[in-house]
């Protein structure tokens, strides 16, 4: 399987998609929306994509762990 990123307007992306050789089984689409006052600022906007993410076992993905220098860095 080969992943490709298509950027541009809806029309440009649709045209690029039709030129891809082979079967296209899934697509992730980002849609810019007007800010919604009912959305909680602390809400995880990528929670619905969790099944498509990968993580290494035993790794610490907390913000503190990512931004704290490790010994020897």
C-alpha positions in Angstrom: 0.0 0.0 0.0 1.2 3.5 -0.8 0.0 6.6 0.9 -0.3 9.9 -0.9 -1.2 13.4 0.2 -3.4 15.4 -2.2 -3.6 19.2 -1.6 -5.5 21.9 -3.4 -9.1 22.9 -3.9 -11.9 20.3 -4.0 -11.8 20.3 -7.7 -8.0 19.8 -7.9 -8.0 17.0 -5.3 -10.9 15.3 -7.2 -8.9 15.5 -10.4 -5.8 14.2 -8.8 -7.7 11.3 -7.2 -9.1 10.2 -10.6 -5.5 10.0 -11.9 -4.3 7.6 -9.2 -3.7 4.1 -10.6 -5.1 1.3 -8.5 -7.8 0.9 -5.9 -8.4 3.7 -3.4 -9.9 2.2 -0.2 -9.9 5.1 2.3 -9.4 8.8 2.5 -9.0 11.2 5.4 -10.5 14.6 4.6 -9.9 17.8 6.6 -12.7 20.3 6.3 -12.2 23.9 7.5 -15.3 25.0 9.4 -16.4 28.1 11.1 -15.5 28.2 14.8 -18.3 26.7 16.8 -18.9 28.3 20.2 -20.3 25.0 21.5 -17.0 23.2 21.0 -15.1 22.7 24.3 -11.6 24.2 23.9 -10.1 21.2 25.7 -11.9 18.7 23.4 -9.6 16.3 21.5 -10.5 17.1 17.9 -8.5 14.0 16.7 -10.2 11.5 19.0 -12.2 10.0 16.2 -9.0 9.2 14.3 -7.6 7.2 17.3 -8.2 3.8 15.5 -5.9 5.0 12.7 -2.9 6.1 14.9 0.1 4.0 15.9 2.1 4.1 19.0 5.2 2.3 20.3 4.7 0.2 23.4 6.1 1.7 26.6 6.7 5.1 25.1 5.7 8.2 27.1 3.7 10.5 24.8 2.8 13.1 27.5 3.6 16.7 26.7 6.0 16.9 29.6 7.9 13.8 28.4 8.1 15.2 24.9 9.5 18.6 25.9 11.7 17.5 28.8 15.3 16.9 27.6 16.5 13.4 28.4 19.9 12.7 30.0 22.6 13.3 27.5 20.6 15.6 25.2 
